[in-house]
Amino acid sequence: MKLFLSYKFADQEFVELVYYMLSKQAVELFYWPRHGRHGDVDKLLVEPLDECEGMIAFLGANSAGKQKQEIDYYLNHHPERPFIPVQLVLELPAGLRLAADKGVLQRDLRLPAFSSARNLAKQIMERLFVPWFPEDGLPSRYIVKYEKEFLEKLRRSDPGLLLDLRTEVGWTVWPRVVKKDAALPNPITDNSIGALSDGSHEVLLDARTSVQADGQQLTFPEARPRTHLRYPLREGDTLRVAILVSGGIAPGINAVIDGILDRHSHYSKRQIATGLQHGLQILGYREGFKALFRNGVAPQPLTSTSVRDVVEAGGAFLGTSRADMLLPGNENREKMLLDAVQRLKQDGIDILYVIGGEGSMSCAHALWHYARSTDYDLSIVGIPKAMDNDILWVWQSFGFLSAVEEARQAILHMHTEVSSNPRVAIIQLFGSDSGFIASHAGYSTACDLVLIPEDPLSMEEIVTHVKKKLIDRYGNGPSTTSPYAIVIMAETALPKDAEDFCCDPRAGLSEDEQQQLRIFLGNGRSLRGQTPDDLRRAGLKIVSGVLQHEIQRRLQPRWYWKDFRVITNEPRHLIRSIPPSVTDVIFGERLGALAVDNAMAGYTDFMVSQWLTEFVLVPLPLVVLGRKRVPKEGIFWKSVISKTEQPTSSPPAPTGSPASAASAAVPALKASAEP
């Protein structure tokens, strides 16, 4: 069912909250700021008014003018279709009381805007006989790709960003970490786990003095042990904690699990020593979120010694899997989320720790929303894990530097191969939506070209650049080096003209690879979740196949180049399966322990992270806004392309001095604890 939202500009902010709630339901919406077009408004409105199968008319203090024309046209031309008037004020103007016979819904002015919008959306769905699904807090698309850019837009009160926030995630205020009541004194007062905090310690989001402005500063709570604890909820109860790992493996997962187990055991022993009798059971769900849908498969009991022998090993001893089935756009997703909540409730879980990447954090946030909708008192804590380093509000995810070092070794070995037996080598690394591993590994080695999804090049630019490297080395003669080149490629770093090679015999794409390529391009070259194998292969085939053909065709003398080869190598899974470095072991242990410190204190729906130099609690509503990407105009990427001398798709730098962020306005979003 497609619904037309009719409203006055003065009421837009509240209407956007209702729009957000309705967008999560099984209806299609026409909302002018999202779907309208420039031009003659009268003509442009007739088409959607005729197409829509229902109208929701938000009636405020003044509903004359264009809104009255919309309503009159709809009621006159489609009297048989549903019409739902919504009263936003205490009393409607006299001219609009005629709508009372239509069954007016009223905004509850006693409630906060978010709660009132949710109640109204539920009533609208009931009126339309459409099942209601809880809002999940997730945007339908990524709206943030880099934290600094996001913060700068907030400070400017960028209208486009504020519209996205209200209509995609239902924000009216800057989100704060949700905290439940905690009345139990923390028995660990000897500083053995660090100085206790009363919750007043905050960390600034941006350390640059150039962006500090008078007024409110945006902060994260510092991740520290707390003066008061929430769990166990009742003396004599058993605190039941669960851990699951979602997504691909990364060096350091087992260290995180060990940190969780050790800190929970420590709290329990100290609480019991002070006379608070209770039990503690820590469970591990095997293979991530999949375990929540297996009937009859019990979680694995864990103790502080369960993981001690594998702390420094690679992989995840609990097993892991992707959680794509719980992300937006997947069939039966709502039922699966409710089934997962029911499974956790049956298992009596009080706290769930989710170790995973951006998609896993999105699933954790949606799961928390669905648990709340059923009045299930579940605490959910996210611990960021991403080989791609693409999670927002994470300085560097654990395992990332271990992976970069291993990728560097693979590149160095390949350098030995191709410089001895002249060829072009394309090494494909992780990077489903970002090029952090590719850019870091490329910058640390003598590679010739780094391809990342943030800065796509045309196939002609790729060929021209590699051809120059080969000619230069061939021209230097055998006394120095043979002609070779090394190209580092992230998984989705497809050429910007990739569509031109979809059916090109030089690439030789299968039908499935062509289909995934078209889907990827149709989605604006963006992915949610893991990279499909067919898409990954498609990109590698296009670059390697076309490059080899053009080298053999264009370069002279032909007798030398006519059989020249382009080889490919995909060491991704070897890279992520290595044991963690000592840095990642320590990092993982600290993340696990701090996650427990704050979960025990009643914080929920958050991710523990290292941001800048401090460990912090990040509200999951901020984490799910997008995937972090390499900024094309950033100093680091500029350093990479300067080293390789490759072209860039970036526009020329603007002339004139940049606007000073110090004079920017304080964000329109205010701090609040309301989700």
C-alpha positions as CSV (number, residue, x, y, z in Angstrom):
1,M,0.0,0.0,0.0
2,K,1.3,3.5,-1.0
3,L,0.4,6.4,1.3
4,F,0.5,10.1,0.6
5,L,1.7,12.3,3.6
6,S,0.0,15.7,3.5
7,Y,1.3,18.3,6.0
8,K,2.3,21.9,6.4
9,F,5.9,23.0,6.5
10,A,5.6,24.2,10.1
11,D,4.8,20.6,11.2
12,Q,7.6,19.0,9.2
13,E,9.9,18.0,12.0
14,F,7.2,15.9,13.8
15,V,5.9,14.5,10.5
16,E,9.4,13.3,9.7
17,L,9.4,11.2,12.9
18,V,6.1,9.6,11.9
19,Y,7.6,9.0,8.4
20,Y,10.5,7.2,10.0
21,M,8.2,4.9,12.0
22,L,6.0,4.2,9.0
23,S,9.0,3.5,6.7
24,K,9.8,0.5,8.8
25,Q,6.4,-1.0,8.1
26,A,5.0,-2.9,5.1
27,V,3.8,0.3,3.3
28,E,5.3,2.6,0.7
29,L,5.3,6.3,1.3
30,F,5.2,9.5,-0.8
31,Y,6.8,12.3,1.3
32,W,7.7,15.5,-0.7
33,P,11.2,16.2,0.7
34,R,12.2,12.6,-0.1
35,H,10.2,11.9,-3.3
36,G,9.1,15.2,-4.7
37,R,10.6,16.9,-7.8
38,H,11.3,20.5,-8.8
39,G,8.7,22.1,-11.1
40,D,5.1,23.0,-11.1
41,V,3.9,21.7,-7.7
42,D,0.2,21.5,-8.8
43,K,1.0,19.2,-11.7
44,L,3.6,17.2,-9.9
45,L,1.3,16.4,-7.0
46,V,-1.6,15.1,-9.1
47,E,0.3,12.1,-10.2
48,P,1.3,10.8,-6.7
49,L,-2.2,11.7,-5.4
50,D,-3.7,9.5,-8.0
51,E,-1.1,6.7,-7.5
52,C,-1.4,6.6,-3.7
53,E,-3.9,4.2,-2.2
54,G,-4.4,6.2,0.9
55,M,-3.7,9.6,2.5
56,I,-2.5,10.6,5.9
57,A,-3.3,14.3,6.5
58,F,-1.4,15.9,9.4
59,L,-3.7,18.8,10.5
60,G,-2.1,21.7,12.4
61,A,-3.0,25.2,13.4
62,N,-3.2,26.2,9.8
63,S,-4.0,23.7,7.1
64,A,-5.1,26.1,4.4
65,G,-3.4,26.7,1.0
66,K,-1.7,23.9,-0.8
67,Q,-2.5,21.3,1.9
68,K,-6.2,22.1,1.7
69,Q,-6.0,21.7,-2.1
70,E,-4.3,18.3,-1.7
71,I,-6.9,17.1,0.7
72,D,-9.8,18.4,-1.4
73,Y,-8.4,16.9,-4.6
74,Y,-7.9,13.5,-2.9
75,L,-11.3,13.4,-1.3
76,N,-13.1,14.5,-4.4
77,H,-11.3,12.2,-6.8
78,H,-10.8,9.1,-4.6
79,P,-13.5,9.1,-2.0
80,E,-13.4,5.3,-1.7
81,R,-9.7,5.2,-0.7
82,P,-8.5,5.4,3.0
83,F,-8.2,8.9,4.4
84,I,-6.7,9.2,7.9
85,P,-6.7,12.7,9.4
86,V,-4.2,13.3,12.3
87,Q,-4.8,16.2,14.6
88,L,-1.5,17.8,15.8
89,V,-2.9,20.6,17.9
90,L,-5.4,20.8,20.8
91,E,-8.1,22.2,18.6
92,L,-8.4,22.3,14.8
93,P,-9.4,25.5,13.0
94,A,-13.2,25.6,12.3
95,G,-12.8,24.9,8.6
96,L,-11.2,21.5,9.2
97,R,-13.7,20.1,11.7
98,L,-15.5,18.5,8.8
99,A,-12.8,15.8,8.9
100,A,-14.1,14.5,12.3
101,D,-16.4,12.0,10.5
102,K,-13.3,10.4,9.1
103,G,-12.1,9.3,12.6
104,V,-9.4,11.8,13.5
105,L,-6.3,10.4,15.2
106,Q,-4.7,12.8,17.8
107,R,-1.1,13.4,18.6
108,D,-0.6,13.0,22.4
109,L,1.0,16.3,23.3
110,R,1.8,14.9,26.8
111,L,4.4,12.6,25.4
112,P,7.9,13.3,23.9
113,A,7.8,13.7,20.2
114,F,9.5,10.4,19.5
115,S,7.0,8.4,21.7
116,S,4.0,10.3,20.4
117,A,5.1,9.7,16.8
118,R,5.5,6.0,17.5
119,N,2.0,5.8,19.0
120,L,0.5,7.6,16.0
121,A,2.2,5.3,13.5
122,K,0.9,2.3,15.4
123,Q,-2.7,3.7,15.2
124,I,-2.3,4.4,11.5
125,M,-1.2,0.8,10.8
126,E,-4.1,-0.5,12.9
127,R,-6.5,1.7,10.9
128,L,-5.1,0.2,7.7
129,F,-5.1,-3.3,9.0
130,V,-1.4,-3.7,8.4
131,P,0.8,-5.6,10.9
132,W,3.0,-3.5,13.1
133,F,6.8,-4.2,13.3
134,P,8.9,-2.5,16.0
135,E,11.2,0.2,14.6
136,D,14.7,-1.2,14.5
137,G,16.8,2.0,14.6
138,L,18.6,1.2,11.3
139,P,18.7,3.5,8.3
140,S,17.6,2.0,4.9
141,R,20.9,3.2,3.5
142,Y,24.2,4.5,4.7
143,I,24.2,8.2,5.5
144,V,27.6,8.6,7.1
145,K,31.0,7.7,5.6
146,Y,33.5,9.6,7.7
147,E,33.3,10.9,11.3
148,K,34.9,14.3,10.8
149,E,32.7,15.0,7.8
150,F,29.6,14.0,9.8
151,L,30.6,16.2,12.8
152,E,31.3,19.2,10.5
153,K,27.9,18.9,8.9
154,L,26.2,18.7,12.3
155,R,28.0,21.8,13.4
156,R,26.6,23.6,10.3
157,S,23.2,22.1,11.0
158,D,23.3,20.8,7.4
159,P,19.6,20.5,6.3
160,G,20.3,17.4,4.2
161,L,21.9,15.6,7.0
162,L,19.2,16.6,9.5
163,L,16.6,15.4,7.1
164,D,18.4,12.1,6.7
165,L,18.7,11.6,10.5
166,R,15.0,12.3,11.2
167,T,13.6,10.2,8.3
168,E,16.1,7.4,8.4
169,V,16.7,6.8,12.1
170,G,14.1,9.0,13.8
171,W,16.5,11.3,15.6
172,T,15.3,14.5,17.3
173,V,18.2,14.7,19.7
174,W,21.9,13.6,19.8
175,P,21.8,10.0,21.1
176,R,23.2,9.1,24.4
177,V,24.1,5.7,25.7
178,V,21.1,4.1,27.4
179,K,21.6,3.4,31.1
180,K,19.4,1.4,33.4
181,D,19.2,1.9,37.1
182,A,22.3,0.5,39.0
183,A,22.0,0.5,42.8
184,L,24.6,-2.2,43.9
185,P,27.8,-0.7,45.2
186,N,30.8,-2.0,43.3
187,P,32.8,-4.2,45.7
188,I,36.0,-3.7,43.8
189,T,37.2,-0.5,45.5
190,D,40.9,-1.2,45.7
191,N,41.8,0.2,42.3
192,S,42.7,-3.3,41.1
193,I,40.6,-2.7,38.0
194,G,41.1,1.0,37.9
195,A,39.6,4.1,39.6
196,L,35.8,3.9,39.7
197,S,33.7,6.5,37.8
198,D,30.4,7.9,38.8
199,G,29.5,8.4,35.2
200,S,30.6,12.0,34.9
201,H,33.8,11.3,32.9
202,E,33.3,12.2,29.2
203,V,35.5,12.3,26.2
204,L,35.3,14.9,23.4
205,L,34.5,13.5,20.0
206,D,37.0,15.9,18.2
207,A,40.3,16.9,19.7
208,R,41.1,19.6,17.2
209,T,41.2,23.1,18.7
210,S,40.1,24.5,15.4
211,V,36.6,23.0,15.8
212,Q,36.0,23.8,19.4
213,A,33.1,26.2,19.7
214,D,31.4,27.9,22.6
215,G,28.4,26.1,23.9
216,Q,27.6,22.4,24.0
217,Q,30.4,19.9,23.2
218,L,29.6,16.5,21.8
219,T,31.0,13.7,23.9
220,F,31.1,10.0,24.6
221,P,31.1,8.5,28.1
222,E,34.5,7.2,29.1
223,A,34.7,3.4,29.3
224,R,35.7,2.9,33.0
225,P,34.7,0.7,35.9
226,R,31.7,2.2,37.7
227,T,30.8,3.0,41.3
228,H,27.5,1.1,41.1
229,L,26.4,-2.1,39.4
230,R,23.1,-3.3,38.1
231,Y,23.6,-7.1,38.1
232,P,22.7,-9.5,39.6
233,L,19.1,-8.1,39.5
234,R,18.1,-10.0,42.7
235,E,20.1,-11.7,45.4
236,G,20.1,-15.5,44.9
237,D,19.6,-15.2,41.1
238,T,21.9,-16.5,38.5
239,L,23.3,-13.9,36.2
240,R,23.3,-15.4,32.7
241,V,25.6,-13.9,30.2
242,A,26.1,-14.9,26.5
243,I,28.7,-14.2,23.9
244,L,28.5,-14.6,20.1
245,V,30.9,-13.8,17.3
246,S,29.5,-12.6,14.0
247,G,31.1,-11.9,10.6
248,G,34.5,-13.0,9.4
249,I,37.3,-13.9,11.8
250,A,40.0,-11.4,12.8
251,P,43.2,-11.7,14.9
252,G,42.3,-11.1,18.6
253,I,38.8,-12.5,18.9
254,N,39.7,-15.1,21.5
255,A,41.5,-12.4,23.6
256,V,38.2,-10.4,23.7
257,I,36.3,-13.5,24.9
258,D,39.0,-14.1,27.5
259,G,38.6,-10.5,28.7
260,I,34.9,-10.9,29.1
261,L,35.1,-14.2,31.0
262,D,37.9,-13.0,33.3
263,R,36.2,-9.8,34.3
264,H,32.8,-11.4,34.9
265,S,34.4,-14.0,37.1
266,H,36.2,-11.4,39.0
267,Y,33.1,-9.4,39.7
268,S,31.2,-12.5,40.7
269,K,33.8,-13.6,43.2
270,R,34.1,-10.1,44.8
271,Q,30.4,-9.7,45.1
272,I,30.0,-13.1,46.7
273,A,32.9,-12.2,49.1
274,T,30.9,-9.2,50.3
275,G,27.8,-11.4,51.0
276,L,25.8,-10.9,47.8
277,Q,25.0,-14.5,47.0
278,H,24.2,-15.3,43.4
279,G,25.3,-17.5,40.5
280,L,27.1,-16.8,37.3
281,Q,26.7,-18.6,34.0
282,I,28.5,-17.5,30.8
283,L,27.3,-19.1,27.6
284,G,28.8,-19.1,24.1
285,Y,26.6,-19.3,21.1
286,R,28.4,-21.2,18.3
287,E,28.5,-19.7,14.8
288,G,27.1,-16.3,15.7
289,F,23.5,-15.3,15.2
290,K,22.8,-18.6,13.4
291,A,22.8,-20.3,16.8
292,L,19.7,-18.3,17.8
293,F,17.7,-20.1,15.0
294,R,18.7,-23.7,15.7
295,N,16.1,-25.6,17.5
296,G,17.5,-27.9,20.2
297,V,21.1,-26.6,19.9
298,A,22.1,-25.4,23.4
299,P,24.8,-22.7,23.9
300,Q,28.2,-23.8,25.2
301,P,28.9,-23.1,28.9
302,L,32.1,-21.2,29.3
303,T,34.5,-20.6,32.2
304,S,37.5,-18.4,32.8
305,T,39.7,-21.3,31.8
306,S,37.7,-22.2,28.6
307,V,39.7,-19.9,26.4
308,R,43.0,-19.6,28.3
309,D,44.9,-22.0,26.0
310,V,43.8,-20.2,22.7
311,V,44.0,-16.6,23.7
312,E,47.0,-16.0,21.4
313,A,45.6,-18.2,18.6
314,G,43.9,-16.9,15.5
315,G,40.3,-17.5,14.5
316,A,37.3,-17.7,16.9
317,F,37.1,-20.9,19.0
318,L,33.3,-20.3,19.3
319,G,32.9,-20.2,15.5
320,T,31.3,-17.4,13.6
321,S,29.0,-16.7,10.6
322,R,27.6,-13.8,8.7
323,A,24.4,-12.0,10.0
324,D,23.2,-10.7,6.7
325,M,19.8,-12.4,7.1
326,L,19.0,-9.9,9.9
327,L,19.9,-6.8,7.9
328,P,17.2,-4.6,6.2
329,G,15.9,-5.9,2.8
330,N,16.0,-9.6,3.7
331,E,12.9,-11.7,3.5
332,N,11.4,-12.8,6.9
333,R,13.8,-10.5,8.7
334,E,11.2,-9.3,11.2
335,K,10.1,-12.8,12.1
336,M,13.8,-13.9,12.5
337,L,14.5,-10.9,14.8
338,L,11.5,-11.8,17.0
339,D,12.5,-15.5,17.0
340,A,16.1,-14.5,18.1
341,V,14.7,-12.4,20.9
342,Q,12.4,-15.3,22.0
343,R,15.4,-17.7,22.0
344,L,17.5,-15.4,24.2
345,K,14.5,-14.9,26.5
346,Q,14.0,-18.7,26.8
347,D,17.7,-19.1,27.6
348,G,17.3,-16.5,30.3
349,I,20.1,-14.2,29.0
350,D,20.6,-10.9,30.9
351,I,23.5,-9.6,28.9
352,L,24.5,-10.4,25.3
353,Y,27.9,-9.5,24.0
354,V,28.1,-9.3,20.2
355,I,31.7,-9.3,18.7
356,G,31.4,-8.3,15.1
357,G,31.7,-5.6,12.4
358,E,29.3,-2.9,11.1
359,G,26.7,-5.4,10.0
360,S,26.8,-7.2,13.3
361,M,26.5,-3.9,15.2
362,S,23.4,-3.2,13.1
363,C,21.9,-6.6,14.0
364,A,22.7,-6.0,17.7
365,H,21.0,-2.6,17.6
366,A,17.9,-4.0,15.9
367,L,17.8,-6.9,18.3
368,W,17.8,-4.5,21.2
369,H,14.9,-2.6,19.7
370,Y,12.9,-5.8,19.2
371,A,13.7,-7.0,22.7
372,R,12.5,-3.7,24.1
373,S,9.2,-3.9,22.1
374,T,8.4,-7.2,24.0
375,D,9.4,-5.7,27.4
376,Y,12.3,-8.1,27.6
377,D,15.0,-6.6,29.9
378,L,18.0,-7.5,27.7
379,S,21.3,-5.6,27.8
380,I,23.2,-5.7,24.5
381,V,26.8,-4.7,24.2
382,G,28.8,-4.5,20.9
383,I,32.5,-5.1,20.6
384,P,33.9,-3.9,17.2
385,K,35.7,-6.4,15.0
386,A,36.5,-5.6,11.4
387,M,39.4,-6.5,9.2
388,D,38.3,-3.7,6.9
389,N,38.6,-1.1,9.8
390,D,35.3,0.3,8.5
391,I,33.3,0.7,11.7
392,L,32.3,4.2,12.6
393,W,33.7,5.7,15.8
394,V,36.5,3.2,16.0
395,W,40.0,4.6,15.8
396,Q,41.4,1.2,14.6
397,S,39.6,-2.1,15.0
398,F,41.5,-4.9,16.7
399,G,43.2,-7.2,14.2
400,F,43.5,-4.5,11.6
401,L,47.2,-3.8,12.1
402,S,48.0,-7.5,12.3
403,A,46.2,-7.9,8.9
404,V,48.1,-5.0,7.4
405,E,51.4,-6.5,8.4
406,E,50.5,-9.9,7.0
407,A,49.3,-8.2,3.8
408,R,52.6,-6.4,3.5
409,Q,54.4,-9.7,3.8
410,A,52.3,-11.1,1.0
411,I,53.1,-8.1,-1.2
412,L,56.8,-8.4,-0.5
413,H,56.7,-12.1,-1.5
414,M,54.8,-11.3,-4.7
415,H,57.4,-8.6,-5.4
416,T,60.1,-11.3,-5.4
417,E,58.0,-13.4,-7.8
418,V,57.1,-10.8,-10.4
419,S,60.4,-8.9,-10.4
420,S,62.2,-12.3,-11.0
421,N,59.7,-13.6,-13.6
422,P,58.3,-10.4,-15.2
423,R,54.6,-10.0,-14.8
424,V,51.9,-7.8,-13.5
425,A,50.5,-9.0,-10.2
426,I,47.1,-8.0,-8.9
427,I,46.7,-8.7,-5.2
428,Q,43.1,-8.5,-4.0
429,L,42.7,-7.7,-0.3
430,F,39.7,-7.2,2.0
431,G,37.6,-4.0,1.6
432,S,33.9,-4.6,1.0
433,D,33.1,-0.9,1.1
434,S,36.4,0.7,2.1
435,G,40.0,0.6,1.2
436,F,41.8,0.8,4.5
437,I,43.7,-2.5,4.3
438,A,44.6,-1.9,0.6
439,S,45.8,1.7,1.2
440,H,47.8,0.9,4.3
441,A,49.4,-2.2,2.8
442,G,50.1,-0.4,-0.4
443,Y,51.6,2.6,1.3
444,S,54.0,0.4,3.3
445,T,55.4,-1.4,0.2
446,A,56.8,-0.5,-3.2
447,C,53.6,-1.2,-5.1
448,D,52.7,0.7,-8.3
449,L,48.9,1.2,-8.0
450,V,46.4,1.0,-5.2
451,L,42.7,0.6,-6.1
452,I,40.1,1.4,-3.5
453,P,36.4,1.8,-3.8
454,E,36.4,5.4,-2.5
455,D,38.5,6.7,-5.5
456,P,37.6,4.6,-8.5
457,L,39.6,5.0,-11.7
458,S,38.6,4.2,-15.3
459,M,40.0,1.2,-17.0
460,E,41.8,3.4,-19.4
461,E,43.5,5.2,-16.4
462,I,44.5,1.9,-14.9
463,V,46.0,0.6,-18.2
464,T,47.8,3.9,-18.9
465,H,49.4,4.0,-15.4
466,V,50.5,0.4,-15.4
467,K,51.8,0.6,-19.0
468,K,54.0,3.6,-18.0
469,K,55.5,1.6,-15.1
470,L,56.2,-1.3,-17.4
471,I,57.8,0.8,-20.2
472,D,60.0,2.7,-17.6
473,R,61.3,-0.6,-16.3
474,Y,61.8,-2.2,-19.7
475,G,63.6,0.9,-20.9
476,N,66.1,0.8,-18.0
477,G,67.4,-2.5,-19.4
478,P,68.4,-5.8,-17.8
479,S,71.2,-4.2,-15.7
480,T,68.6,-2.8,-13.2
481,T,65.3,-4.7,-13.3
482,S,62.9,-6.5,-15.5
483,P,59.5,-4.9,-16.3
484,Y,56.9,-5.8,-13.7
485,A,54.2,-4.0,-11.7
486,I,52.2,-4.7,-8.5
487,V,48.6,-3.6,-8.2
488,I,46.8,-3.7,-4.8
489,M,43.0,-3.9,-5.1
490,A,40.3,-3.8,-2.5
491,E,37.4,-6.2,-3.1
492,T,34.9,-3.7,-4.5
493,A,37.4,-1.3,-6.1
494,L,35.8,-1.8,-9.5
495,P,36.7,0.6,-12.3
496,K,34.3,3.6,-12.5
497,D,33.4,2.4,-16.0
498,A,33.0,-1.2,-15.0
499,E,29.5,-1.4,-16.6
500,D,31.2,-1.0,-20.0
501,F,33.0,-4.3,-19.5
502,C,30.0,-6.3,-18.1
503,C,29.7,-8.3,-21.4
504,D,33.2,-7.7,-22.7
505,P,34.9,-11.0,-23.7
506,R,38.2,-9.6,-22.4
507,A,36.7,-9.9,-18.9
508,G,34.8,-13.1,-19.5
509,L,32.2,-12.6,-16.8
510,S,29.7,-15.3,-16.0
511,E,25.9,-14.5,-15.9
512,D,26.0,-14.5,-12.1
513,E,29.0,-12.2,-12.1
514,Q,27.2,-9.9,-14.5
515,Q,24.1,-9.8,-12.4
516,Q,26.0,-9.0,-9.2
517,L,27.9,-6.3,-11.0
518,R,24.6,-4.7,-12.1
519,I,23.1,-4.9,-8.6
520,F,26.2,-3.3,-7.1
521,L,26.2,-0.4,-9.6
522,G,22.5,0.0,-9.3
523,N,22.9,0.4,-5.5
524,G,25.2,3.3,-6.0
525,R,28.4,1.2,-5.7
526,S,27.5,0.4,-2.1
527,L,27.2,-2.8,-0.1
528,R,25.6,-3.8,3.1
529,G,27.1,-6.9,4.6
530,Q,29.7,-9.0,3.0
531,T,30.9,-8.8,-0.6
532,P,29.3,-11.5,-2.8
533,D,31.8,-13.8,-4.3
534,D,30.5,-13.2,-7.8
535,L,31.0,-9.4,-7.4
536,R,34.5,-9.9,-6.1
537,R,35.4,-12.1,-9.0
538,A,33.8,-9.8,-11.5
539,G,36.0,-6.9,-10.4
540,L,39.2,-8.9,-10.5
541,K,38.4,-10.4,-13.9
542,I,37.7,-7.0,-15.4
543,V,40.9,-5.4,-14.2
544,S,43.2,-8.4,-14.9
545,G,41.6,-9.5,-18.2
546,V,41.4,-6.0,-19.8
547,L,44.8,-5.0,-18.5
548,Q,46.5,-8.1,-19.9
549,H,44.8,-7.7,-23.3
550,E,45.8,-4.1,-23.6
551,I,49.4,-4.7,-22.5
552,Q,49.8,-7.4,-25.1
553,R,48.1,-5.3,-27.8
554,R,49.6,-1.8,-27.2
555,L,53.2,-2.2,-26.0
556,Q,56.2,-2.4,-28.3
557,P,58.1,-4.4,-29.3
558,R,55.3,-6.9,-29.9
559,W,57.6,-9.9,-29.7
560,Y,58.3,-9.2,-26.1
561,W,54.9,-8.2,-24.8
562,K,52.6,-10.4,-26.9
563,D,52.7,-13.2,-24.2
564,F,53.1,-11.0,-21.2
565,R,50.9,-12.2,-18.3
566,V,48.8,-10.5,-15.6
567,I,48.4,-12.8,-12.6
568,T,46.1,-12.5,-9.7
569,N,46.4,-13.5,-6.0
570,E,43.8,-13.5,-3.3
571,P,45.5,-13.9,0.2
572,R,42.5,-12.5,2.1
573,H,41.6,-15.6,4.1
574,L,45.3,-16.4,4.8
575,I,45.7,-12.9,6.2
576,R,42.8,-12.8,8.6
577,S,43.5,-16.3,10.0
578,I,47.0,-15.4,11.4
579,P,47.6,-15.3,15.2
580,P,47.2,-11.8,16.7
581,S,50.1,-9.6,17.5
582,V,50.8,-8.8,21.1
583,T,49.2,-5.4,20.5
584,D,46.0,-7.0,19.4
585,V,46.0,-9.5,22.2
586,I,46.2,-6.6,24.8
587,F,43.7,-4.5,22.8
588,G,41.2,-7.4,22.7
589,E,41.6,-8.2,26.4
590,R,41.0,-4.5,27.3
591,L,37.9,-4.2,25.1
592,G,36.4,-7.4,26.7
593,A,37.1,-6.2,30.2
594,L,35.7,-2.7,29.7
595,A,32.6,-4.1,28.0
596,V,31.9,-6.0,31.2
597,D,32.6,-3.0,33.4
598,N,29.9,-1.0,31.7
599,A,27.4,-3.7,31.0
600,M,27.5,-4.6,34.7
601,A,26.8,-1.0,35.5
602,G,23.5,-1.0,33.5
603,Y,24.7,0.5,30.2
604,T,23.1,-1.1,27.1
605,D,22.8,-0.6,23.3
606,F,26.4,0.6,23.1
607,M,29.7,-0.4,21.5
608,V,32.9,-0.2,23.5
609,S,35.6,1.4,21.4
610,Q,38.9,3.2,21.4
611,W,38.3,6.7,20.0
612,L,41.4,8.8,19.6
613,T,43.5,8.0,22.7
614,E,40.6,6.9,25.1
615,F,38.3,4.0,25.5
616,V,34.7,5.1,25.2
617,L,31.1,3.9,25.0
618,V,29.5,4.7,21.6
619,P,25.7,4.6,21.3
620,L,24.8,2.0,18.7
621,P,22.4,4.6,17.0
622,L,25.6,6.4,15.9
623,V,27.5,3.2,14.8
624,V,24.8,2.0,12.4
625,L,24.6,5.3,10.4
626,G,27.1,4.0,7.9
627,R,30.5,2.5,7.1
628,K,33.7,4.4,7.6
629,R,35.5,5.0,4.3
630,V,38.9,6.4,3.4
631,P,38.5,10.1,2.8
632,K,39.6,10.9,-0.7
633,E,40.8,14.4,0.3
634,G,42.5,13.2,3.5
635,I,46.3,13.5,4.0
636,F,46.8,9.8,4.2
637,W,45.3,8.9,0.8
638,K,47.0,11.9,-0.8
639,S,50.3,10.4,0.5
640,V,49.5,7.1,-1.1
641,I,48.7,8.5,-4.5
642,S,51.8,10.7,-4.3
643,K,53.9,7.7,-3.7
644,T,52.5,5.6,-6.5
645,E,52.0,8.6,-8.8
646,Q,48.6,7.3,-9.8
647,P,45.7,9.4,-11.0
648,T,42.8,10.2,-8.8
649,S,39.1,10.7,-9.4
650,S,39.0,13.6,-6.8
651,P,38.0,17.0,-8.1
652,P,40.7,19.8,-8.0
653,A,41.2,21.4,-4.6
654,P,39.0,24.5,-4.2
655,T,40.8,27.9,-4.3
656,G,40.7,30.3,-1.4
657,S,41.0,29.7,2.3
658,P,38.8,27.0,3.9
659,A,35.9,28.1,6.1
660,S,36.8,28.1,9.7
661,A,35.0,25.4,11.7
662,A,35.5,27.4,14.8
663,S,32.8,29.9,13.7
664,A,30.3,27.1,12.9
665,A,27.0,26.9,14.8
666,V,26.5,24.4,17.6
667,P,24.5,21.4,16.3
668,A,20.7,21.6,16.3
669,L,20.6,18.2,17.9
670,K,20.7,18.4,21.7
671,A,22.1,15.8,24.1
672,S,19.5,13.5,25.4
673,A,19.2,9.9,26.7
674,E,16.1,9.2,24.6
675,P,16.7,6.5,21.9
